[in-house]
Amino acid sequence: MDGRAVIQHFPSPAYAIHTVLWWRPEMIQRDFRLVAEMGFTYVKQKFPWRDIEGLVKGQYDWYRPDLLVDAAEANGLKLIARLDQQPLWSVASLPDEQIIANQPPVNYQDFGDFCGAVAIRYRGRIAAYQVWNEPNLSREWGGRPPNPTEYTALLRVCYEAIKAADPQAIVISAGLAPTGTQPPLAMPDADFLQGMYDAGAAPYFDVLGIHAPGYKAPPELDPAVVADPASGYGGGRWFAFRHVEDMRAIMIANGDSAKQVAILEMGWMLAQTYHPDYTWHGVSEQEQADYLVRAYQYAQVHWRPWIGPMTTVYIADYDWQPELHEQWWWAIVLPDGTPRLAYQALRQMEK
């Protein structure tokens, strides 16, 4: 440690769940009630830029975000809003073949203006904002090689706009995907984080965002064990839930130990054969339940006070189907609202 006390923007840990409600407003009350009944207090939900400021710059549609913010308050929940997914007008000067689902705008200030507009409307009502998602993957960065300097510039304009509009709002950097894949397809999350610090990102986020899927390994397993190819757990430290500790070490090395860490996605995927890329790390429903509870318990013992939100995926989208959506196999509640064992275990877990 560098001797500085941790600034606790969040309880340690804060219990969070990822919902998928944008296109199903009729499910908001049901799913938020499920979250509240399990004793979790934070909800992470996408607030897609293109669906709020989609037609032209400066023209906003607040219908869906208003419903989400109102319902969160009615159910005693706090929102973590993920901001990304550009509208077409913000990249319209690019050739069509270069436009993909998630990419930064041509003019970064357009995103900053959007961040500010959201923060003005929901001042004091949205607890925290996640600025982008997995920018260390090419598919989340316009199909271009990940670039921590570019991401830091985007983070800065959003941070400054949010803080100007709502100084008490918490800004969380993008959840980084744990990976060992090298550019141009991806950049290892540890390398990307160091690149952010090298680019001067430290003043522009209050809490570090990371992702921590458990893949095949139990949550307590040392990353060095998981990295052993003979272990059968993937052969890289990033396949361990405790890879979170590797990312924390980078924060400390860069003099940033006073900040908390937010796990913006975590979970274990059920065994399945529909989605071949994910088959190798499938677990049983009982293992999913046990590992999730043990992950929270490990953090309670070993990661206080620097661990903040720990966000389990997912309360399932009403429209997910097992053969079409790999997320169906991560979820702890079925699309019809039926709890899986993991939901029951997390509800009963001491918090």
C-alpha positions as CSV (number, residue, x, y, z in Angstrom):
1,M,0.0,0.0,0.0
2,D,1.0,3.6,-0.4
3,G,-0.3,4.6,3.0
4,R,-3.4,6.5,1.8
5,A,-6.8,5.7,3.3
6,V,-9.4,4.3,0.9
7,I,-12.2,6.8,0.0
8,Q,-15.3,4.7,0.4
9,H,-17.8,5.9,-2.2
10,F,-19.6,2.6,-1.8
11,P,-20.1,0.1,1.0
12,S,-17.5,-2.6,1.0
13,P,-18.7,-4.7,-0.7
14,A,-21.8,-3.2,-2.3
15,Y,-24.2,-5.9,-3.5
16,A,-25.2,-5.3,-7.2
17,I,-27.0,-7.1,-9.9
18,H,-27.1,-6.5,-13.7
19,T,-30.5,-6.0,-15.2
20,V,-31.5,-5.9,-18.9
21,L,-34.7,-3.9,-19.0
22,W,-34.4,-1.2,-21.6
23,W,-36.8,-2.7,-24.1
24,R,-39.1,-4.3,-21.6
25,P,-40.4,-1.5,-19.4
26,E,-43.3,-3.8,-18.3
27,M,-40.7,-6.0,-16.5
28,I,-39.0,-3.2,-14.5
29,Q,-41.2,-3.5,-11.4
30,R,-40.9,-7.3,-11.4
31,D,-37.1,-7.4,-11.8
32,F,-36.4,-4.6,-9.4
33,R,-38.6,-6.4,-6.8
34,L,-36.5,-9.6,-7.4
35,V,-33.4,-7.5,-6.7
36,A,-34.8,-5.9,-3.6
37,E,-36.0,-9.3,-2.3
38,M,-32.6,-10.8,-2.5
39,G,-31.2,-8.0,-0.3
40,F,-29.1,-6.4,-3.0
41,T,-29.1,-2.6,-3.1
42,Y,-27.5,-1.6,-6.4
43,V,-28.7,-2.2,-10.0
44,K,-26.5,-1.8,-13.0
45,Q,-28.4,-1.0,-16.2
46,K,-27.4,0.1,-19.7
47,F,-28.5,3.7,-20.7
48,P,-27.6,3.4,-24.4
49,W,-26.6,6.7,-25.9
50,R,-28.2,5.9,-29.3
51,D,-31.6,5.3,-27.6
52,I,-31.6,8.5,-25.7
53,E,-30.1,11.0,-28.2
54,G,-30.6,8.9,-31.3
55,L,-32.0,11.1,-34.1
56,V,-30.0,14.3,-33.9
57,K,-27.7,15.9,-31.5
58,G,-29.5,17.6,-28.6
59,Q,-32.8,15.8,-29.1
60,Y,-33.4,13.5,-26.1
61,D,-36.0,10.8,-25.4
62,W,-36.2,10.4,-21.7
63,Y,-39.1,8.0,-21.6
64,R,-37.3,4.8,-20.7
65,P,-34.6,6.2,-18.4
66,D,-37.3,8.1,-16.5
67,L,-39.1,4.8,-15.9
68,L,-35.9,3.1,-14.7
69,V,-34.9,6.0,-12.3
70,D,-38.5,6.3,-10.9
71,A,-38.7,2.5,-10.4
72,A,-35.3,2.2,-8.7
73,E,-36.3,4.9,-6.2
74,A,-39.7,3.2,-5.6
75,N,-37.9,-0.1,-4.8
76,G,-35.2,1.4,-2.6
77,L,-32.5,0.6,-5.2
78,K,-29.5,2.7,-6.4
79,L,-28.6,2.8,-10.1
80,I,-25.3,2.4,-11.8
81,A,-25.9,3.6,-15.3
82,R,-23.7,2.4,-18.1
83,L,-23.1,5.0,-20.8
84,D,-22.0,3.9,-24.3
85,Q,-23.3,2.7,-27.7
86,Q,-23.0,5.7,-30.1
87,P,-25.9,7.1,-32.2
88,L,-25.4,7.0,-36.0
89,W,-25.2,10.8,-36.3
90,S,-22.0,10.8,-34.1
91,V,-20.1,8.6,-36.5
92,A,-21.9,9.5,-39.7
93,S,-18.7,10.8,-41.4
94,L,-17.2,7.3,-41.3
95,P,-17.7,4.8,-44.1
96,D,-20.5,2.4,-43.4
97,E,-18.3,-0.6,-43.3
98,Q,-16.4,1.0,-40.4
99,I,-19.5,1.6,-38.2
100,I,-20.1,-1.2,-35.6
101,A,-22.3,-1.5,-32.6
102,N,-20.0,0.2,-30.0
103,Q,-17.4,2.8,-31.0
104,P,-16.4,6.2,-29.8
105,P,-17.8,9.2,-31.7
106,V,-15.8,11.2,-34.2
107,N,-16.0,14.2,-31.8
108,Y,-15.5,13.0,-28.3
109,Q,-17.2,16.2,-27.0
110,D,-20.5,14.8,-28.4
111,F,-20.3,12.0,-25.8
112,G,-19.3,14.5,-23.1
113,D,-22.4,16.6,-23.9
114,F,-24.6,13.4,-23.6
115,C,-23.0,12.5,-20.3
116,G,-23.7,16.0,-19.0
117,A,-27.3,15.9,-20.2
118,V,-28.0,12.6,-18.4
119,A,-26.3,13.9,-15.2
120,I,-28.3,17.2,-15.3
121,R,-31.6,15.4,-15.6
122,Y,-30.9,12.8,-12.9
123,R,-28.9,15.0,-10.5
124,G,-28.9,13.3,-7.1
125,R,-30.9,10.3,-8.4
126,I,-28.4,8.2,-10.2
127,A,-25.7,7.0,-7.8
128,A,-22.9,6.2,-10.3
129,Y,-22.1,6.2,-14.0
130,Q,-20.0,3.6,-15.8
131,V,-18.1,5.3,-18.7
132,W,-18.1,2.8,-21.7
133,N,-17.7,-0.9,-21.7
134,E,-14.6,-3.1,-22.3
135,P,-12.6,-0.6,-24.4
136,N,-9.7,-3.1,-24.3
137,L,-11.6,-5.2,-26.9
138,S,-11.6,-4.1,-30.5
139,R,-15.3,-5.0,-30.9
140,E,-16.1,-2.4,-28.3
141,W,-13.9,0.2,-29.8
142,G,-15.1,0.6,-33.3
143,G,-13.3,-2.4,-34.6
144,R,-10.0,-0.6,-34.2
145,P,-7.1,-1.8,-32.0
146,P,-7.7,-0.8,-28.4
147,N,-6.1,2.4,-27.4
148,P,-5.9,3.4,-23.7
149,T,-4.8,7.0,-24.6
150,E,-7.9,7.4,-26.7
151,Y,-10.1,5.9,-24.1
152,T,-8.7,8.2,-21.4
153,A,-9.6,11.2,-23.6
154,L,-13.2,9.9,-23.9
155,L,-13.3,9.2,-20.1
156,R,-12.1,12.7,-19.4
157,V,-14.8,14.6,-21.3
158,C,-17.5,12.4,-19.7
159,Y,-16.1,12.7,-16.2
160,E,-15.9,16.5,-16.5
161,A,-19.4,16.8,-17.8
162,I,-20.9,14.6,-15.1
163,K,-19.1,16.3,-12.3
164,A,-20.1,19.8,-13.6
165,A,-23.7,18.7,-13.6
166,D,-23.8,16.5,-10.5
167,P,-20.7,16.7,-8.3
168,Q,-21.8,14.0,-6.0
169,A,-22.3,11.4,-8.7
170,I,-19.7,8.6,-8.7
171,V,-17.8,8.1,-12.0
172,I,-16.6,4.5,-12.6
173,S,-14.1,3.8,-15.5
174,A,-15.2,1.2,-18.1
175,G,-15.3,-2.4,-17.0
176,L,-12.2,-3.9,-18.6
177,A,-12.5,-7.4,-20.0
178,P,-10.0,-9.9,-18.5
179,T,-8.0,-11.3,-21.4
180,G,-4.5,-12.2,-22.6
181,T,-5.3,-11.5,-26.2
182,Q,-2.9,-9.1,-27.8
183,P,-3.7,-6.2,-30.3
184,P,-5.2,-5.7,-32.7
185,L,-8.2,-7.8,-31.5
186,A,-7.7,-6.9,-27.8
187,M,-5.3,-5.7,-25.2
188,P,-4.7,-7.5,-21.9
189,D,-6.6,-5.6,-19.2
190,A,-3.5,-5.2,-17.1
191,D,-1.7,-3.6,-20.0
192,F,-4.7,-1.4,-20.8
193,L,-5.0,-0.2,-17.2
194,Q,-1.3,0.7,-17.1
195,G,-1.7,2.5,-20.4
196,M,-4.6,4.5,-18.9
197,Y,-2.4,5.6,-16.0
198,D,0.4,6.5,-18.4
199,A,-2.1,8.6,-20.4
200,G,-3.1,10.5,-17.2
201,A,-6.4,8.9,-16.5
202,A,-6.2,8.9,-12.7
203,P,-8.0,12.3,-12.1
204,Y,-10.9,11.2,-14.3
205,F,-12.5,8.3,-12.4
206,D,-13.6,7.9,-8.8
207,V,-13.7,4.1,-8.8
208,L,-11.9,1.6,-11.1
209,G,-14.2,-0.6,-13.2
210,I,-13.2,-4.2,-14.0
211,H,-14.9,-7.4,-15.0
212,A,-14.3,-10.6,-13.1
213,P,-16.0,-13.7,-14.6
214,G,-14.9,-16.8,-12.7
215,Y,-14.7,-19.0,-15.9
216,K,-14.0,-22.6,-14.6
217,A,-12.1,-22.0,-11.4
218,P,-13.5,-21.7,-7.9
219,P,-13.4,-18.1,-6.7
220,E,-10.7,-18.6,-4.0
221,L,-8.1,-20.2,-6.3
222,D,-4.8,-18.4,-6.6
223,P,-4.3,-16.9,-10.1
224,A,-0.9,-18.6,-10.3
225,V,-2.6,-22.0,-10.0
226,V,-5.1,-21.0,-12.7
227,A,-2.3,-19.9,-14.9
228,D,-0.7,-23.3,-14.9
229,P,-1.8,-25.0,-18.2
230,A,-1.9,-28.3,-16.4
231,S,-4.6,-27.1,-14.0
232,G,-7.4,-27.2,-16.6
233,Y,-8.6,-23.8,-15.6
234,G,-7.6,-21.8,-18.7
235,G,-3.9,-21.3,-18.5
236,G,-3.9,-17.5,-17.7
237,R,-4.1,-15.4,-14.6
238,W,-7.0,-13.5,-16.1
239,F,-9.1,-16.7,-15.9
240,A,-9.1,-16.4,-12.1
241,F,-11.7,-14.5,-10.2
242,R,-8.9,-13.2,-8.0
243,H,-7.3,-11.6,-11.1
244,V,-9.0,-8.6,-9.4
245,E,-6.0,-8.5,-7.1
246,D,-3.6,-8.2,-10.1
247,M,-5.5,-5.1,-11.2
248,R,-5.5,-3.7,-7.6
249,A,-1.7,-4.1,-7.6
250,I,-1.5,-1.9,-10.7
251,M,-3.5,0.8,-8.9
252,I,-1.2,0.7,-5.9
253,A,1.9,0.8,-8.1
254,N,0.5,4.0,-9.7
255,G,-0.2,5.7,-6.4
256,D,-4.0,5.2,-6.7
257,S,-4.7,3.0,-3.7
258,A,-7.2,5.4,-2.2
259,K,-9.8,4.4,-4.8
260,Q,-12.2,1.6,-4.6
261,V,-12.7,-1.1,-7.3
262,A,-16.1,-1.9,-8.9
263,I,-16.6,-5.3,-10.3
264,L,-19.1,-4.4,-13.0
265,E,-19.7,-8.0,-14.3
266,M,-19.1,-11.2,-12.4
267,G,-20.5,-14.7,-12.6
268,W,-20.1,-18.4,-13.6
269,M,-21.7,-19.7,-16.7
270,L,-23.8,-22.9,-16.7
271,A,-22.6,-25.9,-18.8
272,Q,-24.1,-25.9,-22.3
273,T,-23.4,-26.9,-25.9
274,Y,-25.2,-24.2,-27.9
275,H,-22.4,-21.7,-27.7
276,P,-19.1,-23.5,-28.4
277,D,-16.7,-20.6,-27.4
278,Y,-18.1,-20.9,-23.9
279,T,-18.5,-24.6,-23.5
280,W,-15.1,-25.2,-21.9
281,H,-15.8,-23.3,-18.7
282,G,-19.4,-24.3,-18.0
283,V,-20.3,-25.3,-14.4
284,S,-23.3,-27.0,-12.8
285,E,-26.2,-25.0,-11.4
286,Q,-25.1,-25.9,-7.8
287,E,-21.5,-24.8,-8.6
288,Q,-22.8,-21.5,-10.0
289,A,-24.7,-20.9,-6.7
290,D,-21.8,-21.9,-4.5
291,Y,-19.1,-20.0,-6.4
292,L,-21.1,-16.8,-6.4
293,V,-21.7,-16.9,-2.7
294,R,-18.1,-17.8,-2.0
295,A,-16.9,-14.9,-4.2
296,Y,-18.8,-12.4,-2.1
297,Q,-17.5,-14.1,1.1
298,Y,-13.9,-14.0,-0.1
299,A,-14.2,-10.3,-0.9
300,Q,-15.8,-9.6,2.6
301,V,-12.8,-11.2,4.3
302,H,-9.9,-10.2,2.0
303,W,-10.8,-7.1,-0.1
304,R,-12.3,-4.6,2.4
305,P,-12.3,-1.6,2.3
306,W,-11.2,-1.2,-1.3
307,I,-13.8,-3.4,-2.9
308,G,-17.0,-1.5,-3.9
309,P,-19.8,-2.9,-6.1
310,M,-19.7,-6.5,-7.0
311,T,-22.2,-6.9,-9.9
312,T,-23.6,-10.4,-10.6
313,V,-24.9,-11.1,-14.1
314,Y,-27.9,-11.3,-14.8
315,I,-31.5,-10.9,-14.0
316,A,-32.3,-12.3,-17.4
317,D,-33.8,-10.3,-20.3
318,Y,-37.4,-11.4,-20.9
319,D,-36.6,-12.2,-24.5
320,W,-33.5,-14.3,-24.1
321,Q,-33.5,-17.9,-25.5
322,P,-31.0,-20.6,-24.5
323,E,-29.9,-21.4,-28.1
324,L,-29.6,-17.8,-29.2
325,H,-28.2,-15.9,-26.2
326,E,-25.2,-17.1,-24.3
327,Q,-26.2,-14.6,-21.5
328,W,-29.1,-17.0,-20.7
329,W,-26.6,-19.4,-19.3
330,W,-25.0,-16.8,-17.0
331,A,-28.3,-15.5,-15.6
332,I,-29.4,-16.3,-12.0
333,V,-33.1,-15.8,-12.9
334,L,-34.8,-17.3,-16.0
335,P,-36.5,-14.9,-18.4
336,D,-39.9,-15.7,-16.9
337,G,-38.7,-14.7,-13.5
338,T,-38.1,-18.2,-12.1
339,P,-35.1,-18.1,-9.7
340,R,-32.2,-20.4,-10.3
341,L,-30.3,-21.9,-7.4
342,A,-27.8,-19.0,-7.5
343,Y,-30.6,-16.5,-6.9
344,Q,-31.8,-18.4,-3.9
345,A,-28.3,-18.8,-2.5
346,L,-27.5,-15.1,-2.9
347,R,-30.8,-14.1,-1.3
348,Q,-30.0,-16.2,1.7
349,M,-26.3,-15.1,1.9
350,E,-25.3,-13.1,4.9
351,K,-24.6,-9.5,3.8
